[in-house]
Amino acid sequence: MEIFTMPFMIRAIVAAGLAGVSAPTIGTYIVQRRLSLLGDGLGHVAIAGVGLALMTGAAPLPVAVVVCVLGALLIEWLRQRGRATGDIGLAVLFYGGLAAGVLMASVAGQGAGGLSAYLFGSLVTMSPTDLVIVVCLSVVVLLLAVGLSPQLFAVCADEEFARVLGLPVRLYNYLIVVLAAATVTTAMRTVGLLLVSALMVIPVATAQNIFRGFWHGMAGSMVIGLIAALTGVVGSYYADLAPGALIVVVSIVFFALSWPLSSILHRNHRRSSPRGRRTDDPATSPLAAGKEA
Amino acid sequence: MTPLVAVRKLEVSLGGAPVLRDISAAVEPHQIVAVLGGNGSGKTTLIRAILGLIRHQGGEIDLFGVPQATFRGWSTIGYVPQRASVSMHATTVREIVSSGVLTPHRFGPLRRSERLQVDAALDVVGLTAEAGESFVHLSGGQQQRVLIARGLVKGPSLLVMDEPFAGVDVAHQREIAAVLDSQREHMAILIVLHETEAMASIIDRALVIEHGRLAHDGPLSGHAVAHRHEHEPPSRPPRIVTEVASGIINRHDREGER
C-alpha cells in the first residue's frame, strides 16, 4: 500500500473517484436525452481552455472550466433556438475547440505534446489547488444532479410534458450542460479530456444492462464508474500506464461482462414477472375483467 | 359555467406558413371533445397552442377563464403526448407515472400521499402489476396506458390527449376508451383522434378541422358510420376520421341545399 504514502497518488485517487461517481451521474441524463457524444464535444472545448491557459500562463483547470461552461451554454442556446441541430453543434465544438487548443498551445511554444497530459490523464499533474477545485465542483455537480433528479429526469424523458407541468425546462436544460461541462473539466487531470466522455456513457450503458429503472441505473452507474476509476488509477500506477486509457478499458470490460449477466437477469425476471400473463391481452387484462364483472 | 378552454379567433403559423386560421371553440367541464381532421389539418397544432407549447400569432386562448399568458394552474391540466415523442428507455412504468406529480416548486422524493396517487393512477389503467417493468418492454397499448396514467396522476380537471390510439389496435383502443369514460365525472377531455371507432360512443362533441379552419363544431355526426364499422371484418383497415369528417361536411352541405 505504498501508493497511499505518496501525496500525488492520494490526490489522483480522490480526483479519479469523484470523476468516477460524478461523470456517470450526469451521463445518465445525457444518455436519456440521446446526446451521448456531448461530453466528447465539451472535452474538445475544454482543450481550447487549456490552450488558452498555456498561452496566457494562467492555471489550466480554472480556465478550462470557464471556457467549457461558456461553450456548453453556447451550444445549448443554439440548440434551443433551432439554429443548430445537435449534430452540427457538436461538430463545431469538436473541431473548433481542438483546433483552437492546439493553435494556442503552439503559440505558447508547447505544441500538441504539451496538451498530452490533459488529453489522456496523468497521475502526477494534479496539484493541491487543483484538487480543491475538483472536490468543490464535484460536490456541487453531485448535489444538483441527485437533488434535482426528478425534475431533470422529467425534462430528459419528455421535454414537452415537463413544459406542460410548468417546470422551467429551459433552465434545467442549461443546468444539465453546465453540469456536464464542469464534470468534463474536473476529470481532465485523471481521465483526460479525450476519454472522459467514455466515463460519462459506458458505466451508464453497463448499469442499464444490469439494473431496471432510471434511478437504479443511475446508482448502479455511479458504483461501476467509481470501481472503474479507482481500478484504472491504481492499476496505472503499478503498470506505468496512462490512467485515462486504463479507466476506459476497465469500463469497457465491465460493459462486455454486463451482456451475459443481463441475459441471465432478464431470463430470471421473465420467469417471475407478472408479464408472463401478458396483461396487454384484452382477454386477460384487469380492465377487461372489470368490464365483464 | 366557465369553460375550461376557450379559444377565440385563433391564428397559428409555423415557419411563416399559416396552419390554423380563425379557430373559435370551447371545452366545458366534464365534456369529452374530439379534435378530428386529416393528416396535416392542424389538429395537433391546435392542442399544442392551447397548452402553450407553440406560440399563437392571433386570437385569444383562455384556460379556466384565465388568459393563457397569465395562467399558472398547470397542475389542473393533464397531458398525454404522442407516444413517439417520448424517450423512455431504461425507465420503469412507476418512474414515468411518478414524474406526473411534479410541480415547479416541488423538490425531493415522493411523499406517501403522492405514492398512493401513483398507485391509484396505475390501478385506473390496469397496470399495477407492471409498475416495475421497463416501459420499452411493454406493448404499444400498455405504453399508451402508462402515459395516460401519468396524465391522470394529479387528478386534473382537464386531460389533453394527442392521438393516444396511434399504433394501438382496436381492442386496446376500446380498453383505453373505457378508462377515459370512467374518468369523465372528474374531468373534461380534449382528445386529438385519427380514428373514432373506439371513442364514438363517449364523445360529446367533435371539432373537425379542415385545412386549418374549423369545419364542424357539434355532435359527432359520423357516430352512426363509426358504430356500423364495428361489425365489419377485423382485417379491414380502420376507417379514418377524414372520411367521417367529410361525411359530416357533405351531410351539412346537403341539408343546406334543402
Interface residues (C-beta under 8 A of the other chain):
Chain A: V31 Q32 R33 R34 G147 L148 P150 Q151 F153 A154 C156 A157 D158 E160 F161 A162 R163 V164 L165 G166 L167 P168 Q208 R212 G213 F214 W215 G217 S273 P274 R275 R277 T279 D280 P282 S285 P286 L287 A288 G290 K291
Chain B: L51 G52 L53 R72 W74 S75 I77 Y79 P81 S85 V86 S87 M88 H89 A90 T91 T92 R94 E95 I96 S98 S99 G100 L102 T103 P104 F107 P109 V125 G126 L127 T128 A129 E130 G132 E133 S134 H137 L138 S139 G141 Q142 R150 V160 A171 H172 R174 E175 A178 V179
